[in-house]
Amino acid sequence: MMPLDTSRAPRVAVAGLSARLLAQSAARAGLSVVALDIFGDRDTREHAGLWFDIGKPDGNGLSIDRARLYDALEHAARLPRMLGLIVTSGLEPLANELSRAPGVPRFIGNGAQALAVRDPRRFFALLDEAGIPHPDVRFAPPAAPEGPDGPDGPDEPEGWLVKRPDGCGGTHVEWAGDVDRIVPRAYFQRLAPGRPMSALFVAAHREAVVIGFAEQLTVAAGRLPFVHAGSLGPALLPADTAARVIAAIEAIVWKTDLTGLNSIDFLLDGEDFSVLEINARPSSTMALYETVWPDAWPRGLIGAHLEACLHGELPPVAHGCAAMTPPPPLFAGQRVVFAPEGFTVSRDFSDACFDDPACHDVPLPGARIEAGMPVCTMTFTAPAFAALRDAMEREHARLLQRIDTLSRS
């Protein structure tokens, strides 16, 4: 835990597997930040007056310890000038509970509203009712009959995914044919064509403003075929397609009363799209839009989240909610770097990353990072998508070389 921030600014608690992005945006909004996550990266602590470790005490896996979480939140709730709690990825299963829990900071975001989009039976029924396209979904394994309300006969598991509705970052998605166990509350979704995309939006009073579109990057990791590895944006969509995605978002928000920052994941196949899921909390893609349009968000997108949740106010129509003519002045990208093999972070490696303006989520010296675990996040800007991709490949290779040179097992 770091020393208490002595400024007189209002405080906000930000929590998730990694709180760096929210802490950075909240600091931009002029807030004093209390961060709760499992990494305690150097730049997270730089932006936060207080940091609490909410990871499992044994360090086993990327998971949050419930007892540590509540202990930290109860401490944060006693701090002066505390506005409330904003959560990001990793706390989706507890959102409704946290929104009702006594003795913790006021929940700023989607509590009960999130149930309508996190419960796959309710969510895909909502999409069907609204005529919003999505890949085929079923709630029994593809190799078994669904029953009178499902398909007429069984399907082979090939070409189907199994998903847990309480997961994040692609760690909740596996090939159905590879799963040899019962996954509680899981559902099955047919693999569909298209590029993985997302749209970030702000909602209040059953209305929504779309901030922009982004292309999502994924990598395969063992049994997990689509682990989140970054994003590029703002992405340019055909005007008609953008309008239909926006209409789908507006229909979902009208039916669910989502509030604040949210994102929708979808597949883009030519000019067609199909919805995958809603993330009913701030998304990592907010960093793209804060980078590309800094003057539009002088108080960060967390500022827009607070205005929507606490005062019901939406930002003006954003730059990214149509085909964007003229195009944005530059494009931004972020890419998660995963460890090719296990290593212990050296002081030289941590310092080199901390001094590198393209490097974020910088691990502390002495941290142990196992093979396949995230090391840090690289960010980039370029005048065109092609140049952005080239820069990302170069910087990714440079970071891997830095790992090899400055930190060894």
Secondary structure, 3 states (H helix, E strand, C coil): CCCCCCCCCCEEEEECCCCHHHHHHHHHCCCEEEEEECCCCHHHHHHCCEEEECECCCCCCCCECHHHHHHHHHHHHCCCCEEEEEECCCCHHHHHHHHHCCCCCCECCCCHHHHHHHCHHHHHHHHHHHCCCCCCEECCCCCCCCCCCCCCCCCCCCCEEEECCCCCCCCCEEEHHHCCCCCCCCEEEECCCCEEEEEEEEEECCEEEEEEEEEEEEEEECCEEEEEEEEEECCCCCHHHHHHHHHHHHHHHHHHCCCEEEEEEEEEECCEEEEEEEECCCCCCHHHHHHHCHHHCCCHHHHHHHHHHHHCCCCCCCCCCCCCCCCCCCEEEEEEEECCCCEECCHHHHHHHHCCCCEECCCCCCCEECCCCEEEEEEEEECCHHHHHHHHHHHHHHHHHHHHHHCCC
